[in-house]
Amino acid sequence: MGSVRQPLSATALLIAMVLTACTAKTPLYKEVALSEMQRWPEASYIDGQQGRLKWNYTTGLELKALLDCCEKDGSVPSLEYVKAWYDAVIDSTGAIGGGYKKSNYSLDHICPGRTLFDLYAITGKDKYRTAIDSLYVQLQEQPRTPEGGFWHKKIYPDQMWLDGLYMAMPFYAQYTRDFVADSLKAANYADIVHQFSLAYERCYDAVTGLLRHAWDSSHQMFWCDPATGQSKHAWGRALGWYCMALVDVIGIMDSETAAETGKENLETILLNVFEALKKYADPETGLWYQVLDCPEREGNYLEATCNAMFSYAFSKAVNLGVYDDAAYAGELYEKMIAQFVSRDEQGLVNLNDCCEVAGLGGKQNRSGDYDYYIHEPVRANDPKGIGPLIWAAREYEFINKR
């Protein structure tokens, strides 16, 4: 979907000028961030929203990545860009608009809250803390499976999706680290580790070592195996979400000394997933397919968002000291860039071959079978790929500076 031309603000003009000044030595993460802000002069146009203010995880994901690129020297002037969107969605009292309803109990709606930690730290504005607290209250009240796993959404009862681990766990961990009383931290961290462990145990495919997209605790959904509750396949982006959630939570726990975190359990899970992933990479490119467990099946394709997520996870794991093969992580990033990244005639960076969306059940009656995944729309510059691409590029820079 092409951008809708909007009058250029002073910030947008600055972005255009800075992008023009980029050189061959400019880090890719800066070029991606500047390209997106020029492509969408207002954040309310990200992900085809066409100016609508919607509290959604895709916009929140990308804005978190853009804010992570903000440079004090003005080379990536993203703070005002990000802040403008959040100030339009969150009112002066801290109430979240944009269609947010706690009663929907959607883990997707926790994800945009991660950026609020940074905005609160930068500005000190109470309204950001109020919004953060309200999202934490949602998590405290989130419905759970009998085994204690968070439902993905109220409309998906008894279901854990790998996507949901990313949507909620980094927020949960950061809130625990920054705002929860020391006496309560251990219980929260144990709960976080339980969410990851339960998803790993119940989505684990013993044949491949990969994790299936989701699990239904009730074993009732039409898309699941009645015996196990598992969905039919290991979908690339679902496992990408899970890996990103792991490295982000491990990173948050890494700076925590006030309580036992149990992060060693998460590190073990991450390394197990990495080992399985490497077995299912395409032998020629070293990259991964849309449907991970069917690499040679007709119609399958190398998909950008999952590869950006995996690249970020491997590189960040190296920088955290969890994974020791820096050469592999660096080569993976370079292969991912060569396969999926291009520049257009305007000099904007593009990420190609992104699966637009995929899920299970719901109004669309999504089956989760092989044909479903390979026939979902594919587009360029999906925010679910842009954010991980920025983070992968930043972690790659950090590896090279080690």
HUTA-V725865 format. One record per backbone hydrogen bond with DSSP energy under -0.5 kcal/mol. CO is the residue of the C=O (numbers start at 0). NH is the residue of the N-H. If there is no record, write none. Layout:
# HUTA-V725865
CO_NH + CO_NH
This chain:
# HUTA-V725865
2_4 + 8_12 + 9_13 + 10_14 + 11_15 + 12_16 + 13_17 + 14_18 + 15_19 + 16_20 + 18_21 + 22_25 + 26_29 + 26_30 + 27_31 + 28_32 + 29_33 + 30_34 + 31_35 + 32_36 + 33_37 + 34_38 + 35_39 + 41_44 + 42_45 + 43_50 + 44_47 + 45_48 + 48_51 + 51_53 + 53_55 + 55_59 + 56_60 + 57_61 + 58_62 + 59_63 + 60_64 + 61_65 + 62_66 + 63_67 + 64_68 + 65_68 + 66_69 + 70_73 + 73_76 + 75_70 + 75_77 + 77_81 + 78_82 + 79_83 + 80_84 + 81_85 + 82_86 + 83_87 + 84_88 + 85_89 + 88_90 + 88_96 + 90_93 + 94_90 + 94_96 + 96_99 + 97_54 + 100_103 + 101_104 + 103_153 + 104_106 + 105_108 + 106_109 + 106_110 + 107_111 + 109_112 + 110_113 + 111_114 + 112_115 + 112_116 + 113_116 + 113_117 + 114_118 + 115_119 + 116_120 + 117_121 + 118_122 + 119_123 + 124_127 + 124_128 + 125_129 + 126_130 + 127_131 + 128_132 + 129_133 + 130_134 + 131_135 + 132_136 + 133_137 + 134_138 + 135_139 + 136_140 + 137_141 + 138_141 + 142_150 + 144_147 + 148_144 + 151_106 + 152_155 + 155_151 + 155_152 + 155_158 + 157_216 + 158_151 + 158_160 + 159_214 + 160_163 + 160_164 + 161_164 + 161_165 + 162_165 + 162_166 + 163_167 + 164_168 + 167_171 + 168_172 + 169_173 + 170_174 + 171_175 + 172_176 + 173_177 + 174_178 + 174_179 + 175_179 + 180_183 + 180_184 + 181_184 + 181_185 + 183_187 + 184_188 + 185_189 + 186_190 + 187_191 + 188_192 + 189_193 + 190_194 + 191_195 + 192_196 + 193_197 + 194_198 + 195_199 + 196_200 + 197_201 + 198_202 + 199_203 + 202_211 + 203_205 + 204_208 + 209_204 + 212_161 + 213_230 + 214_159 + 214_216 + 215_218 + 220_223 + 223_225 + 224_228 + 228_215 + 229_224 + 232_212 + 232_234 + 233_291 + 233_292 + 234_238 + 235_239 + 236_240 + 237_241 + 238_242 + 239_243 + 240_244 + 241_245 + 242_246 + 243_247 + 244_248 + 245_249 + 246_250 + 247_251 + 248_252 + 249_253 + 250_254 + 251_254 + 252_255 + 261_264 + 261_265 + 262_266 + 263_267 + 264_268 + 265_269 + 266_270 + 267_271 + 268_272 + 269_273 + 270_274 + 271_275 + 272_276 + 273_277 + 274_278 + 275_278 + 275_279 + 276_279 + 277_280 + 281_285 + 286_281 + 287_302 + 289_235 + 289_291 + 290_293 + 291_294 + 293_296 + 296_299 + 300_289 + 302_306 + 303_307 + 304_308 + 305_309 + 306_310 + 307_311 + 308_312 + 309_313 + 310_314 + 311_315 + 312_316 + 313_317 + 314_318 + 315_319 + 316_321 + 316_322 + 317_320 + 323_325 + 324_328 + 325_329 + 326_330 + 327_331 + 328_332 + 329_333 + 330_334 + 331_335 + 332_336 + 333_337 + 334_338 + 335_339 + 336_340 + 339_351 + 341_349 + 343_346 + 347_343 + 349_341 + 349_351 + 350_380 + 352_303 + 352_354 + 353_378 + 360_365 + 361_364 + 365_360 + 368_372 + 369_373 + 370_374 + 371_374 + 372_375 + 376_355 + 378_353 + 381_384 + 381_385 + 382_386 + 384_388 + 385_389 + 386_390 + 387_391 + 388_392 + 389_393 + 390_394 + 391_395 + 392_396 + 393_397 + 394_398 + 395_399 + 396_400 + 397_400 + 398_401
